[in-house]
Structures are given as C-alpha cells and as structure tokens.
C-alpha cells in the first residue's frame, strides 16, 4: 500500500510539473553606438558585434550574465547561429531552464545593426507570423519559439523612435503574454500589439534602463499567476533597488495595466 501511495504521489508530482512548464522567447537587440539612435555608451558595452561584453547581454545586468549567475535558473546551452548561417541576424542564442517549474527561456541576441529585424520578429511573433525551431542537444528535442511561445519579451533600444516596421498578419493569431522593456514602449509598441491576441503584462511608459533584473523578477510573478499589478510592483521594486531610487520612482517607469 505504501509503495502504491508513493507511486501515485510521484505521478501527481510529475503531472503538476509538466503542467507548469512554459516557453519564454526573449528578443534582445544588442546595444550599438554605431547603428542605433542612442546616447552613446562606453565603446566596449556599446559594440553590437560583441555580445559577451554588451550592455544588454554580457554585462552584469545583461541577460546572459544575470540569468547565468542566478540560482533560480540553469544555463543549458549556447548557440552561435551566424557560425552556420552568416546571414542570420542572431549572433548568439542561449537556453535557460527554470529550476522550479522546468520552464525554458530562449534568448536571442540580435546583432546591433539588425535591431529593426529584432523588433519586427518580436512583433510578428504576436501576429503569429514569426516562428522558429531551436534544436536543443541537452534536452534532445526541438523547441518551438516565436508564435509558439507562452511569453515573448523585447529588451533593447526603442528603435521605433527612429523607424517604423511592417508586421505580417497570419490566419491564426496566438494567445500569449508579452513584456516590452525599452524606453516609452506604450507609446510606440501598442499600435502593433493591439491588433493581436497578445496580453501585455508589463510595459514601460518613460525613459528607462532595460536591465534583465526586471525580466527576472517579473517572470517569478508570472510563474505564480500573479496579476499585472503585482508584476508591476515586482518590476518597480527591482528597478528602484538597481537604480537606487525610491519605490515610487520605480513605479513611474512602468505603465499601470488593466487586469481584466
């Protein structure tokens, strides 16, 4: 009887674990002094051709370094898409797994000069027209990302301040959540996202620094099924702590979203 109870418990545990597994696809436009309309940063961190030292990828708050050092996530593997396809706009790809839920985060580092493609692909994922398959050796399976993700996120400069993009609609618009971390995202990204079934769970309304600590803390709330207001609070506190400002100052960065 004890063995039967143990087996039942294990099966239930496995079922609950698989039910909570999610796929997150993050589009990172590497910071680039040479090709983006930004206030220039240091030469090394502002080189969009070198992800390992880049502000949004390899620096302490960049997604590769921040998630690698955090004990809630495990780095599974790193890919170099341009090594096999020189025409790929993606210079680096990394796969992380969330230790508690088993969820997967696939982050794509777009070469700085390809920021327009990064934003277009990010928006087209919500429109259902951008999909990609990633072969994972460590998991021994193919991962479907883009429109097949449960959540997408963009990190980088708000290139829509300098250019517009053309999105491609599809017959089926996926239901997914999204997080946009760049300056004044609500003013520039909403007109594209409102035409989709995407639910925005975190969005900026002012000038800001899109450090990956924001995404990290927001995802913890998302995994727990928290409301948009609760996720905004997590983001505000994380931003305030990193920037050494008041919590009210942190709230001023993120738009108050309707939970309905």
KOLTOR-724101 format. One line per 8 residues: number of its first residue (from 1); their letters; for each residue x, y, z of C-alpha. Coordinates in nm, 3 decimals. Example, Ala and Ser with C-alpha at 12.3 -4.5 7.8 and 13.67 -1.06 7.14 Angstrom:
BEGIN
1) AS) 1.230 -0.450 0.780; 1.367 -0.106 0.714
END
This chain:
BEGIN
1) XXXXXXXX) 0.000 0.000 0.000; 0.284 0.239 0.092; 0.451 0.171 -0.245; 0.123 0.245 -0.428; 0.081 0.573 -0.241; 0.440 0.670 -0.320; 0.398 0.594 -0.691; 0.072 0.789 -0.703
9) XXXXXXXX) 0.240 1.085 -0.535; 0.531 1.076 -0.779; 0.299 1.059 -1.082; 0.094 1.352 -0.950; 0.412 1.550 -0.888; 0.535 1.486 -1.245; 0.194 1.582 -1.386; 0.190 1.910 -1.194
17) XXXXXXXX) 0.547 1.985 -1.301; 0.479 1.935 -1.671; 0.160 2.141 -1.646; 0.355 2.444 -1.527; 0.633 2.428 -1.783; 0.632 2.735 -2.009; 0.835 2.861 -2.303; 0.969 3.216 -2.296
25) XXXXXXXX) 1.131 3.373 -2.602; 1.335 3.687 -2.544; 1.442 3.915 -2.831; 1.750 4.116 -2.733; 1.872 4.393 -2.964; 2.237 4.435 -2.868; 2.330 4.791 -2.774; 2.521 4.954 -3.062
33) XXXXXXXX) 2.665 5.305 -3.070; 2.740 5.282 -3.440; 2.396 5.198 -3.579; 2.133 5.292 -3.319; 1.994 5.632 -3.225; 2.109 5.612 -2.866; 2.304 5.834 -2.631; 2.648 5.674 -2.677
41) XXXXXXXX) 2.764 5.441 -2.401; 3.112 5.302 -2.340; 3.284 5.167 -2.650; 3.305 4.810 -2.523; 2.949 4.776 -2.391; 2.812 4.959 -2.695; 2.960 4.730 -2.960; 2.668 4.545 -3.116
49) XXXXXXXX) 2.900 4.291 -3.274; 3.038 4.157 -2.945; 2.766 4.010 -2.724; 2.988 3.887 -2.439; 3.070 4.245 -2.334; 2.745 4.407 -2.449; 2.531 4.616 -2.216; 2.219 4.405 -2.274
57) XXXXXXXX) 2.388 4.064 -2.295; 2.725 4.024 -2.127; 2.735 4.300 -1.864; 2.625 4.238 -1.505; 2.261 4.323 -1.585; 2.269 4.169 -1.934; 2.052 3.863 -1.985; 2.332 3.612 -2.038
65) XXXXXXXX) 2.528 3.710 -1.728; 2.235 3.790 -1.500; 2.042 3.469 -1.559; 2.358 3.256 -1.559; 2.460 3.373 -1.213; 2.111 3.349 -1.063; 2.041 3.030 -0.867; 1.678 3.005 -0.984
73) XXXXXXXX) 1.791 2.929 -1.339; 2.024 2.681 -1.505; 2.205 2.753 -1.830; 2.164 2.457 -2.064; 2.346 2.558 -2.381; 2.475 2.837 -2.601; 2.437 2.857 -2.980; 2.611 3.071 -3.242
81) XXXXXXXX) 2.363 3.095 -3.531; 2.592 3.305 -3.752; 2.853 3.029 -3.743; 2.625 2.809 -3.952; 2.433 3.085 -4.130; 2.632 3.404 -4.191; 2.310 3.579 -4.298; 2.137 3.523 -3.964
89) XXXXXXXX) 2.068 3.846 -3.771; 2.110 3.647 -3.448; 2.469 3.646 -3.329; 2.414 3.441 -3.012; 2.140 3.225 -2.860; 2.123 3.086 -2.509; 1.881 2.843 -2.344; 1.800 2.855 -1.972
97) XXXXXXXX) 1.575 2.632 -1.763; 1.386 2.749 -1.457; 1.470 2.508 -1.177; 1.133 2.511 -1.001; 0.893 2.495 -1.294; 1.109 2.341 -1.566; 1.016 2.630 -1.793; 1.253 2.719 -2.076
105) XXXXXXXX) 1.382 3.063 -2.166; 1.539 3.107 -2.509; 1.718 3.439 -2.552; 1.829 3.561 -2.895; 2.096 3.829 -2.924; 2.043 4.025 -3.245; 2.349 4.196 -3.384; 2.320 4.569 -3.314
113) XXXXXXXX) 2.275 4.668 -3.677; 1.982 4.425 -3.703; 1.767 4.596 -3.440; 1.487 4.654 -3.692; 1.472 4.282 -3.765; 1.470 4.206 -3.391; 1.170 4.433 -3.333; 0.990 4.308 -3.645
121) XXXXXXXX) 1.034 3.944 -3.540; 0.923 4.025 -3.185; 0.602 4.188 -3.309; 0.541 3.923 -3.575; 0.554 3.656 -3.306; 0.242 3.818 -3.158; 0.086 3.832 -3.505; 0.153 3.461 -3.549
129) XXXXXXXX) 0.382 3.502 -3.850; 0.721 3.460 -3.684; 0.804 3.109 -3.571; 1.132 2.931 -3.526; 1.256 2.588 -3.422; 1.559 2.551 -3.198; 1.735 2.218 -3.171; 1.837 2.153 -2.813
137) XXXXXXXX) 2.107 1.892 -2.765; 2.087 1.892 -2.387; 1.710 1.828 -2.394; 1.727 1.609 -2.705; 1.430 1.778 -2.868; 1.322 2.067 -3.089; 1.187 2.377 -2.921; 0.920 2.585 -3.094
145) XXXXXXXX) 0.954 2.954 -3.024; 0.823 3.282 -3.162; 0.447 3.249 -3.208; 0.454 2.914 -3.027; 0.586 3.069 -2.706; 0.382 3.126 -2.392; 0.553 3.461 -2.338; 0.772 3.684 -2.552
153) XXXXXXXX) 0.983 3.977 -2.439; 1.187 4.251 -2.602; 1.496 4.409 -2.444; 1.690 4.692 -2.601; 1.667 5.036 -2.752; 1.326 5.155 -2.872; 1.410 5.160 -3.240; 1.051 5.258 -3.323
161) XXXXXXXX) 1.152 5.609 -3.223; 1.358 5.619 -3.544; 1.178 5.383 -3.781; 0.853 5.201 -3.839; 0.815 4.833 -3.915; 0.570 4.637 -4.125; 0.414 4.342 -3.948; 0.279 4.036 -4.127
169) XXXXXXXX) -0.060 3.904 -4.017; -0.140 3.534 -4.014; -0.464 3.336 -4.022; -0.421 3.237 -3.659; -0.316 3.494 -3.402; -0.171 3.320 -3.097; -0.271 3.388 -2.740; 0.042 3.473 -2.544
177) XXXXXXXX) 0.176 3.718 -2.290; 0.442 3.977 -2.359; 0.683 4.213 -2.183; 0.839 4.512 -2.360; 1.146 4.659 -2.191; 1.267 4.968 -2.369; 1.206 5.342 -2.340; 0.841 5.457 -2.362
185) XXXXXXXX) 0.717 5.125 -2.500; 0.349 5.207 -2.453; 0.360 5.498 -2.696; 0.531 5.307 -2.976; 0.450 4.936 -2.945; 0.080 4.941 -2.856; -0.040 5.016 -3.207; 0.117 4.690 -3.322
193) XXXXXXXX) 0.026 4.473 -3.023; -0.336 4.589 -3.004; -0.404 4.415 -3.335; -0.321 4.076 -3.180; -0.443 3.842 -2.908; -0.131 3.914 -2.706; -0.175 4.016 -2.344; 0.075 4.278 -2.229
201) XXXXXXXX) 0.169 4.201 -1.869; 0.447 4.460 -1.827; 0.523 4.770 -2.030; 0.723 5.088 -1.982; 0.593 5.445 -2.004; 0.909 5.652 -1.963; 1.278 5.660 -2.040; 1.450 5.371 -1.864
209) XXXXXXXX) 1.732 5.119 -1.844; 1.614 4.772 -1.957; 1.829 4.560 -1.727; 1.745 4.189 -1.718; 1.678 4.203 -1.343; 1.337 4.346 -1.440; 1.252 4.049 -1.660; 1.381 3.807 -1.399
217) XXXXXXXX) 1.161 3.938 -1.118; 0.858 3.982 -1.345; 0.881 3.620 -1.457; 0.879 3.497 -1.098; 0.543 3.667 -1.055; 0.421 3.535 -1.390; 0.509 3.177 -1.296; 0.296 3.217 -0.983
225) XXXXXXXX) -0.002 3.352 -1.177; 0.015 3.697 -1.023; -0.187 3.990 -1.153; -0.046 4.261 -1.377; -0.049 4.496 -1.079; 0.157 4.252 -0.873; 0.404 4.201 -1.158; 0.433 4.579 -1.197
233) XXXXXXXX) 0.515 4.603 -0.826; 0.789 4.343 -0.864; 0.934 4.536 -1.159; 0.912 4.869 -0.977; 1.091 4.735 -0.670; 1.360 4.568 -0.879; 1.418 4.887 -1.076; 1.426 5.104 -0.763
241) XXXXXXXX) 1.679 4.875 -0.599; 1.908 4.863 -0.904; 1.892 5.235 -0.975; 1.899 5.334 -0.607; 1.579 5.538 -0.629; 1.254 5.537 -0.435; 0.993 5.268 -0.495; 0.759 5.543 -0.621
249) XXXXXXXX) 1.027 5.629 -0.873; 1.031 5.267 -0.979; 0.655 5.268 -1.029; 0.688 5.573 -1.254; 0.875 5.362 -1.510; 0.601 5.108 -1.572; 0.252 5.160 -1.706; -0.045 5.068 -1.490
257) XXXX) -0.223 4.796 -1.687; -0.582 4.680 -1.663; -0.605 4.331 -1.508; -0.926 4.249 -1.696
END
